[in-house]
Amino acid sequence: MGYSYVVEHDTGRAPNPYFGVCTLCRCKFRKSLGKPRNIVELAKVDDWIVGTGGTNPRKSAGHGKLVYAMRVDEKLTREEYYADPRFAEKRVERNPRGGQRTAPRRY
């Protein structure tokens, strides 16, 4: 099965294509159980997910542009992801001034 969604803005955190693996851990989670399930919850191993750009070119790659396509090879809970040393470099770190260090945007 396949899923697609608009990557409205890109801060380098989600999707996170850096360090050899594309992850969606910090992307598209429901804020409450009353909301419909989303891509992160619905996708299963071997499904494909495609992200396309949003309409605001200052925040996104641009309307209709392909941002990424990925096949789901593994599905972890958020807790498993943060505990797994394979993803240590992907974690957002706080800098001394209180901001976040994130991976740079690359298209």
N, C-alpha and C positions, 0 to 999 in steps of 0.2 A: 504494500500500500504506500501511498505517497501523501505528503503534506506540504503546504506552502504557507508562508506568511510574509508580511511586510516588515522589513527591518527599518523601523521609523527613524531611529537614531543609532549611532555607532560610537561607543566609548571604548571599544576593544575588549570589553568584558564578556559580552554575550551577543551573538555567538563569539566564541573565543577560538580562533583558528591557529593559535600560536603553539610552538613547541611540539609540532608533529601530529597533533590531534585536535579536531574541532569539537568543542563541547558547548552545551547549552545549559549548563548548570544554573547560571544566573539569569536565565531567559524564560519568559512566558510562563511563569508560575501563577496559579490562582492566588488571589489574596484572601479568599474565603471559600469554604466548602460549598456555599450556595451558588457559586458561579459555575458555568459549564467547564468541563475538562478542556485542557488545552493541548498543544502539540507535545510538550515535554511529557505530559501524562499519557497521551494516547499512543504515541509512537512506540513501536516494538522493534526488536532486533530484526534486521534486514529491511526495514522500511526506509524510504528516502525522504529527506526534508530539504526543501529549497527555500532560500530567503531572497527576497527581491527588495530593491530600494524603494524608499518612500517618496512623497512628493516634494519635500523640503530639501533642496540640494545643499543647504548649509549644514544639515544634520545627517544626511543620508547619501547614498551613492547616486540617487536619482530615480525617478519613477520608472518602474519596469526593468531596471538593470538587475542582472543577476549578481547577488552578493556572495552567495555560496550554495553549493549542493553537497549534501553529505548522506552517506548511508549509515544507519544506526548499527554499530557493531557490538555495542555493549550498553546496558542500561543500569545505572546505579541510582540509589537514593541520594539525596543531597548530603546526608550524613556520611555515606560510604565515599562519596566524591571527596569531601573535605578531609577524610581520614586517610585517603589513598596517596602514598608518596609519589606516584606517577604524575599527579596533578599539582604538586607543590608550587611549581613555577607559575602556574596559572592563577593562583590565588591573589586577590587584590590586597595590597599592603597599604597601610596608612603611612603618610610621610610625617615628619616632625611638625609641619605647619598645619596639620589636620586634614589635608586633602588626600586624594587617593592616587596611587601609582597604578596606571593601567597600561596595557599594551598599546602601541601606536596603531592608528588606522592604516590599513594597507589594502588597496584595490588594484 
